[in-house]
Amino acid sequence: MSNLAMYALLSGLLGLCCLWTAWLEHQHGTRSSFGFMRVLAVLLLLGSVALALLDFLAAK
């Protein structure tokens, strides 16, 4: 597994954790950082997709 693939996987997992945390905060009514966590999750997931694409293109 290349470094880019590993970073893509870690970024995706962290993004999913942030998304889950934001959803839990929304469910329990503690929306103190809901916007921040949602934005962070989207950025991490987009970064994960970009890294996976770069890894795929580099392997060609």
Beta strands, then each sheet from edge to edge (+ up, - down):
end
